[in-house]
Amino acid sequence: MDASRNNYYYYYYYYYYYYYYYYYYYYYYYYYYYYYYYYYYYYYYYYYYYYYYYYYYYYYYYYYYYYYYYYYYYYYYYYYYYYYYYYYYYYYYYYYYYYYYYYYYYYYYYYYYYYYYYYYYYYYYYYYYYYYYYYYYYYYYYYYYYYYYYYYYYYYYYYYYYYYYYYYYYYYYYYYYYYYYYYYYYYYYIGFQS
């Protein structure tokens, strides 16, 4: 009876430490797995939207910069050659219309600067409009995905934490009850018969 009771305590402590180390290993494995999984996706989406923002920012910046200077020089040289061409033409071949073209020159001059400043301010505000638009667009999606993935992994982290916490204590009390019942049966039933 003493030998069988010693065997009972041996198997009790054996199964107890076996399941204890097994579920603690299982819990820490999933804890570190989801921990590195969360940080990996967090930095991945962070650098991805960081790169996305700077790509579109420089793209629109250089696009509107080139677009503005292109039209500026285009209109500048166009009106410049156009003006000198007609100026010399009328000057050498229609000298008697001097005063007429003199007023025409001033009219054309003001006309040119009117459209120059018009296009200048138009593309200036157009550029800054898109610049701030994509700036706020980037930060909106950046914080949106940041908080989304943050709460997403925060939720799953604690979900698996409480899940394995509950799982561990469930098996702990289950085996505790099992061995208590076994001990009670063995001690009072078999021990009583012996």
Buried (B, 14 or more C-beta within 10 A) or exposed (E): EEEEBEEBEEEBEEEBEEBBEEBEEEBEEBBEEBEEEBEEEBEEBBEEBEEEBEEBBEEBBEEBEEBBEEBBEEBEEEBEEEBEEBBEEBEEEEEEEEEEBEEBBEEBEEEBEEEBEEBBEEBEEBBEEBBEEBBEEBEEBBEEBBEEBEEBBEEBBEEBBEEBEEBBEEBBEEBEEEBEEEBEEBEEEEEEEE
